[in-house]
Amino acid sequence: MSREAVGKIVSRALQEERFRALIMDRPYDAVEGYDLEPEEQGALIAGDELGLTEMGVDPETAQRYVGLFRISRAGGG
């Protein structure tokens, strides 16, 4: 597994507005090119907070990342 890649994607989504929009609109394109196992890709795309923390993402950071999905799905921006 590439915990480093998972952490980079989460951090990038939290810090970069354009990447955040890409991961919301075209998640498979956003994670393309990163060395990810299928379960890592799935957790990132689904916004799986528990899965992300089990992969080594700080719990508070994982919660913030998953919050992006909740805002997007609620129609906020």
N, C-alpha and C positions, 0 to 999 in steps of 0.2 A: 504494500500500500504506500501511497505517496502522501503522507500527512502534510508534508511541506507544501505540496500543490494545493491541497484542500485549504490550508491556512492562507495561502496567497490569494486564492479566489475569494474567500470570505472577506479578507482585508480589502481587497480591490473593490469588491461590491459595496463595501461600507464607505470607501473613500472616494471613488470615482463615479460621478453621476452617469457618464456615458456607458461605462461597463455595467452599472446597476441597471440601466434601461435595457441593455442587451441581454442580461441574464433574466430579466423579467419577460422580455418579448421573444427572444430566441435563445433559450437556455442551452441547447445543444451546441449552437454556434459559439456561445460564450465560453464553454468549457473545452471546446475543441483545441487540440494542441497541448493540453496539459496531460501529464502522465497520471491518469486516474484509473482506479479499479472500478468496475461497474457499480459496486455498492457505494463508493465515494461519489461517483457521478449522480447516482440516484438520490443520495442524501442532500447534495447541493441543489439539485433541480427541484426536489420536493420540499425543501426547507425543513428537513428532518432535524430538529434541535437535538434530540437525544442521540441520534446517529452521529451528528457532527461532534458532539462532546465526547462520544466514545472514540472518535477518531483523533482526539487530542485538541480540538478547538476549545478555547477557554469558554466556560459556560455562559458568562455574560456576553461575550462576543457572539456566540452561537445564537443567543436570545435576540440580540440586535439584528443579526442577519435574517433570522426567521421573521422578525417583525417587518422587514422589508416586504416579504411575501404577503403578510396580512394586510398591510397598507395597500399594496397593489391590487389584491383581490377584492378589497373593499371599495375600490374605485378612487382611492386617494392617490396622492403622488408625492 
